[in-house]
Amino acid sequence: MEEKGFLVGHAHVMHSFKRIVSQWWLPRTNRKKYTNLLETILSKMDSADLINSTDQKWMTPLTLAAYIGNFVAVRVLLHKFTGLAYKGDENQFLLIHVASKKGHCRVVEEFLNHCPDLRESCDGEGRNILHVAAAHGRVNVVRYIIGKRNLQVLRKQRDQSGNTPLHIAVRNWHPKIVIILSLFHAYERANLNSLNNAGMTALDLVEKTEVDKEMFLRRKLTLMALNLANAPRSEELTAAKAKLVIEDSVLKSLHNSDNLMFSKESVNTLLLVSTLVVGITFVQGFTIPGGYSSSGNDVGTPIFLTHSLFKFFLICNTVAMCGSITASIPLMWAQTHDPNIIYAAMRFTLKVLGVTLTMMSSSFLAGVALTVYHVLWLRIFVYAMGFFFTVFIVGLLAPLMDVPVSYVPGPTRAFLFFSF
């Protein structure tokens, strides 16, 4: 009877301990009290049995704490059982890898404080904690590791396929992590020149990897991030050869029925946008701000004809009108099923429509500023809003237009970084 009661009590304590560990919010309310509670439970019974016990998902208390990000529980448990940090699964995936995968910086920090040699620990695929964080898009963990001088060696390590963390971030289309790693590497060209076992740099990997339509924008941003850092291609691939590789991969992907439909959908969307711009700018060209003179020798002449803002309005509106018509023509040609025409039309049209939309918004703001010209505060407000939104629109359009940034001036690169 006594033994049965002991077992029931033992199981109850184990259940309570795991329940307390799973309450990730408790350390945020009263960290000291929570730490004392864990230490008291560990001192009341056989700690070895408690720490090695598993739940229905085969998680030990330390595994659970690392998984949910309970860094206080990890600190207490590692203080008493440091050896548990070195226990991994069948793929040599350690608990520090689990924390890195889930993005728990404080937990990763606790593991490294108690076991500094874990920093270069690798899983079955040869990936360290930076590889894991880069693969799963954990920006906070990547920033933490890059910011620590004693952890910067991790950026150079390669997995079994020869991939650095930068290669891994590129392969998984995580542009935020790519910009962190590539700009950090900009001071050490050897890292951006790193080749994996297939002989590819990070830029080669972007250009040669096929991408699903769901990842289209991520690919654009990833490519832009590498261009901002002047990431090189491998020596085997010259610039001309690389261009052929890109066009080849694009054309192959366009031959696929799903991607062809995606391209045709994009063409139709852009054609609709350009048609709408034609209609708007056409109407705007005749419903000019201020109207027309109705008396004297200047009948039918715009009232603000000599005003500089009106001239700016007219120039922007004309450029928008002509640009939208120009963009519509190649989009009509792109209604064919020829992937070469679709690819060429998309590349040309995105740039033209970018300029067109910017000019259309500028002409609208110039017209509004002209109508309220005599109210100073309102005019200044329109100027400020116009400048802000023009910059914002250009920033949003820049990643879609494949802007070459390798040799652009510093201010332009700064703007493109803001755009990214």
C-alpha positions in Angstrom: 0.0 0.0 0.0 2.8 2.3 0.9 4.7 1.5 -2.3 1.5 2.1 -4.3 1.1 5.5 -2.7 4.7 6.3 -3.3 4.3 5.5 -7.0 1.1 7.5 -7.3 2.8 10.5 -5.5 5.9 10.1 -7.8 3.7 10.1 -10.9 1.8 13.1 -9.6 5.0 15.1 -9.0 6.3 14.2 -12.4 3.1 15.3 -14.0 3.1 18.5 -12.0 6.7 19.2 -12.9 6.0 18.9 -16.6 2.9 21.0 -16.3 4.9 23.8 -14.6 7.6 23.6 -17.2 5.0 23.9 -20.0 3.7 27.2 -18.6 6.0 29.4 -20.7 4.4 32.6 -19.3 5.3 31.9 -15.6 8.9 33.0 -15.8 7.7 36.4 -17.1 5.6 37.0 -14.1 8.0 36.2 -11.3 11.2 34.7 -12.5 12.9 34.2 -9.0 9.8 32.6 -7.6 9.5 30.3 -10.6 13.2 29.3 -10.3 12.8 28.5 -6.6 9.7 26.3 -7.4 11.6 24.2 -9.9 14.6 23.8 -7.6 12.3 22.7 -4.8 10.6 20.1 -6.9 13.9 18.7 -8.1 15.2 18.5 -4.5 12.2 16.6 -3.2 12.5 13.4 -5.3 14.8 11.4 -7.4 15.9 14.0 -10.0 17.3 11.4 -12.4 13.9 9.7 -12.8 12.1 13.0 -13.1 14.4 14.5 -15.7 14.4 11.4 -17.9 10.7 10.8 -17.8 8.8 11.4 -21.1 5.3 12.3 -22.0 3.0 10.9 -24.7 5.1 12.7 -27.3 8.3 11.3 -25.9 9.4 14.7 -24.7 11.5 15.0 -21.5 11.1 18.2 -19.4 14.2 19.7 -20.9 13.0 18.9 -24.4 9.7 20.5 -23.7 11.3 23.6 -22.2 13.6 24.0 -25.2 10.7 23.5 -27.6 8.4 26.1 -26.1 11.1 28.6 -25.2 11.1 28.4 -21.4 14.6 29.6 -20.9 14.3 29.7 -17.0 13.4 26.0 -16.9 16.3 25.3 -19.3 18.7 27.3 -17.1 17.6 25.4 -13.9 17.7 22.0 -15.6 21.1 22.5 -17.3 22.6 23.7 -14.0 21.8 20.4 -12.4 22.0 18.1 -15.5 24.5 19.6 -18.0 25.0 16.3 -19.7 21.4 16.3 -21.1 22.4 19.1 -23.5 24.5 16.5 -25.4 21.7 14.0 -25.9 20.3 14.0 -29.5 17.8 12.0 -31.5 18.6 9.4 -34.1 19.6 12.2 -36.5 22.0 13.8 -34.0 19.6 16.7 -33.6 20.4 18.2 -30.2 18.2 20.3 -28.0 20.1 23.5 -29.0 19.1 22.7 -32.6 15.5 22.4 -31.5 15.7 25.8 -29.9 17.3 27.3 -32.9 14.7 25.8 -35.2 11.9 27.3 -33.1 13.6 30.7 -32.9 14.2 30.8 -29.1 17.2 33.1 -28.7 17.2 33.0 -24.9 17.2 29.2 -24.9 20.1 29.0 -27.3 21.9 31.5 -25.1 21.4 29.3 -22.0 22.7 26.2 -23.8 25.8 28.1 -24.9 26.4 29.6 -21.5 26.3 26.1 -19.8 27.9 24.2 -22.7 30.1 26.5 -24.9 31.3 23.6 -27.0 27.8 23.2 -28.4 28.3 26.1 -30.7 29.9 24.0 -33.4 27.7 20.9 -32.8 26.2 19.5 -36.0 23.2 17.3 -36.8 23.3 14.3 -39.0 23.5 16.5 -42.1 26.4 18.4 -40.8 24.4 21.6 -40.0 25.2 23.8 -37.1 22.7 26.0 -35.2 23.1 28.9 -37.8 22.3 26.5 -40.6 19.2 25.4 -38.8 18.1 28.9 -38.0 18.7 30.0 -41.6 16.8 27.0 -43.0 13.7 27.8 -40.9 13.7 31.6 -41.3 14.5 32.4 -37.6 15.8 36.0 -38.1 16.2 36.7 -34.4 18.5 33.7 -33.9 20.6 34.6 -37.0 21.0 38.1 -35.7 22.0 36.9 -32.3 24.6 34.5 -33.7 26.1 37.0 -36.1 26.3 39.6 -33.4 28.4 37.3 -31.1 32.2 37.5 -31.9 32.8 33.9 -30.6 30.0 32.5 -32.8 31.0 34.2 -36.1 33.0 31.1 -37.0 29.6 29.4 -37.7 29.0 31.4 -40.8 31.9 29.7 -42.6 31.0 26.1 -41.7 29.6 23.8 -44.3 27.2 21.0 -44.1 27.7 17.6 -45.8 26.6 19.1 -49.2 29.1 22.0 -48.8 26.4 24.6 -48.1 27.1 27.5 -45.9 24.3 29.1 -43.9 23.9 31.6 -46.7 23.4 28.8 -49.2 20.8 27.3 -46.9 18.9 30.6 -46.5 18.9 31.1 -50.3 17.7 27.6 -51.0 14.7 28.1 -48.6 14.0 31.6 -49.9 14.4 33.6 -46.7 15.4 37.1 -48.1 15.6 38.7 -44.6 18.2 36.2 -43.5 20.0 36.5 -46.9 20.3 40.3 -46.5 21.7 39.8 -43.0 24.3 37.2 -44.0 25.2 38.7 -47.3 25.7 42.2 -46.0 27.7 40.9 -43.1 29.8 38.9 -45.6 30.3 41.9 -47.8 33.5 42.7 -45.9 34.9 39.2 -46.5 34.5 38.3 -50.2 35.7 34.8 -49.6 32.4 34.0 -47.9 30.3 35.3 -50.7 32.6 33.4 -53.1 32.1 30.1 -51.2 31.1 27.2 -53.4 29.1 24.2 -52.3 29.8 20.7 -53.5 27.9 21.4 -56.8 30.3 24.3 -57.5 27.7 27.0 -57.0 27.9 30.3 -55.1 24.7 31.6 -53.3 23.9 33.7 -56.4 24.3 30.7 -58.7 21.9 28.9 -56.5 19.2 31.6 -56.8 19.5 31.7 -60.6 19.5 27.9 -61.1 16.9 26.8 -58.6 13.4 26.4 -59.9 10.8 28.2 -57.9 7.0 27.7 -57.4 4.7 30.5 -58.1 4.0 30.9 -54.4 7.7 31.8 -53.9 8.0 34.2 -56.9 8.3 37.4 -54.8 10.6 35.7 -52.3 12.9 34.8 -55.1 12.9 38.4 -56.4 13.8 39.7 -52.9 16.4 37.0 -52.4 18.1 37.9 -55.7 17.9 41.6 -54.8 19.5 41.0 -51.4 22.4 39.2 -53.0 22.8 42.0 -55.7 22.9 44.6 -52.9 25.9 42.8 -51.5 27.5 42.4 -55.0 27.4 38.7 -54.6 29.6 37.0 -57.3 28.9 34.1 -59.5 31.3 31.2 -59.6 34.3 31.4 -61.9 33.0 28.6 -64.1 29.9 30.7 -64.9 30.7 33.9 -66.7 28.2 36.7 -66.9 27.0 35.8 -70.4 26.8 32.1 -69.5 24.8 32.9 -66.3 22.4 34.9 -68.3 21.7 32.0 -70.6 21.2 29.8 -67.6 18.6 32.2 -66.1 16.7 32.5 -69.4 16.9 28.8 -69.9 15.5 28.0 -66.5 12.7 30.6 -66.9 11.7 29.2 -70.3 11.7 25.7 -69.0 9.5 26.7 -66.1 7.2 28.6 -68.5 6.7 25.4 -70.6 5.2 23.8 -67.5 1.4 24.1 -67.7 0.9 25.4 -64.2 3.6 28.0 -64.6 2.4 28.9 -68.1 -1.1 29.6 -66.6 0.6 31.6 -63.8 2.4 33.7 -66.5 -0.8 34.2 -68.5 -2.6 35.3 -65.4 0.1 37.8 -64.7 0.0 39.1 -68.3 -3.8 39.5 -68.1 -3.5 41.3 -64.7 -0.9 43.7 -66.1 -2.9 44.3 -69.2 -5.9 45.2 -67.1 -3.8 47.6 -65.0 -2.3 49.3 -68.1 -5.8 49.6 -69.7 -7.1 51.3 -66.5 -4.2 53.7 -66.5 -5.0 54.6 -70.1 -8.6 55.4 -69.2 -7.7 57.4 -66.1 -5.0 59.5 -67.7 -7.1 60.1 -70.8 -10.0 61.6 -68.6 -7.5 63.4 -66.4 -6.0 65.1 -69.5 -9.3 66.9 -70.3 -10.7 67.5 -66.8 -7.7 69.6 -65.9 -7.4 71.4 -62.6 -8.9 74.9 -62.6 -10.8 74.3 -65.8 -10.7 76.5 -69.0 -11.1 80.2 -69.5 -14.6 81.1 -70.7 -14.2 84.8 -71.7 -11.9 87.1 -73.6 -9.4 86.1 -76.2 -8.3 83.1 -74.2 -11.6 81.1 -74.4 -10.9 77.4 -74.1 -7.4 78.0 -72.8 -6.5 76.3 -69.4 -6.6 78.9 -66.6 -3.3 77.7 -65.0 -1.5 77.3 -68.4 1.5 79.4 -67.4 1.8 77.9 -63.9 4.8 75.6 -63.3 2.7 73.0 -61.4 0.3 72.8 -64.3 3.2 72.1 -66.6 4.4 69.4 -64.3 0.9 67.9 -64.1 0.7 67.9 -67.9 4.1 66.3 -68.4 3.5 63.5 -65.8 0.0 62.8 -67.2 1.3 62.6 -70.8 4.2 60.3 -69.8 1.7 58.1 -67.9 -0.7 58.0 -70.9 2.0 57.1 -73.4 3.7 54.6 -71.1 0.5 52.7 -70.4 -0.3 52.5 -74.1 3.2 51.3 -74.8 3.0 48.6 -72.1 -0.4 47.4 -73.5 1.1 46.4 -76.9 3.7 43.8 -75.8 1.1 42.5 -73.3 -1.2 41.8 -76.3 1.6 40.0 -78.0 2.0 38.0 -74.8 -1.5 36.5 -75.2 0.2 33.9 -77.4 1.5 30.7 -75.9 5.1 31.4 -76.9 7.1 31.4 -73.7 9.9 33.6 -75.3 7.3 36.3 -76.0 5.8 36.0 -72.5 9.2 36.3 -70.8 10.3 39.3 -72.9 7.0 41.1 -72.5 7.0 40.6 -68.7 10.5 42.0 -68.4 9.8 45.0 -70.5 6.3 45.8 -69.2 7.2 45.7 -65.5 9.7 48.5 -65.9 7.4 50.6 -68.1 4.4 50.2 -65.8 6.6 51.1 -62.8 7.3 54.5 -64.4 3.7 54.9 -65.6 2.2 54.3 -62.1 4.7 56.7 -60.6 3.9 59.4 -63.2 0.2 58.9 -62.7 0.3 59.4 -59.0 2.7 62.4 -59.4 0.2 64.1 -61.9 -2.7 63.6 -59.5 -0.7 65.2 -56.6 0.4 68.1 -58.8 -3.2 68.7 -59.8 -4.4 68.7 -56.2 -1.5 71.0 -55.1 -2.5 73.4 -57.9 -6.1 73.6 -56.8 -5.2 74.5 -53.2 -2.1 76.6 -54.1 -3.3 79.7 -52.2 -3.7 77.8 -48.9 -0.2 77.5 -47.7 -0.5 74.8 -45.0 -2.6 72.6 -47.3 -0.2 73.1 -50.2 2.7 72.0 -47.9 0.8 69.0 -46.7 0.1 67.9 -50.3 3.8 68.4 -51.2 4.9 66.3 -48.2 2.4 63.5 -48.9 3.3 63.5 -52.6 7.0 63.1 -52.0 6.5 60.4 -49.4 4.1 58.3 -51.5 6.2 58.7 -54.6 9.2 57.4 -52.9 7.1 54.6 -51.3 5.6 53.6 -54.7 9.0 53.5 -56.3 10.4 51.4 -53.4 7.6 48.9 -53.7 8.1 48.6 -57.5 11.9 48.3 -57.4 12.1 44.6 -56.5 9.7 43.7 -59.3 11.8 45.4 -62.0 15.1 43.5 -61.7 17.0 46.7 -61.1 20.8 46.0 -61.6 22.4 47.3 -58.5 26.0 45.9 -58.7 27.6 49.1 -59.9 25.1 51.8 -58.9 26.1 54.8 -56.8 25.9 54.7 -53.0 22.7 56.8 -52.6 20.9 54.6 -55.1 22.0 51.5 -53.2 20.8 53.0 -50.0 17.4 53.6 -51.5 17.2 50.1 -52.9 18.1 48.8 -49.5 15.2 50.8 -48.1 13.0 49.4 -50.8 14.1 45.9 -49.9 
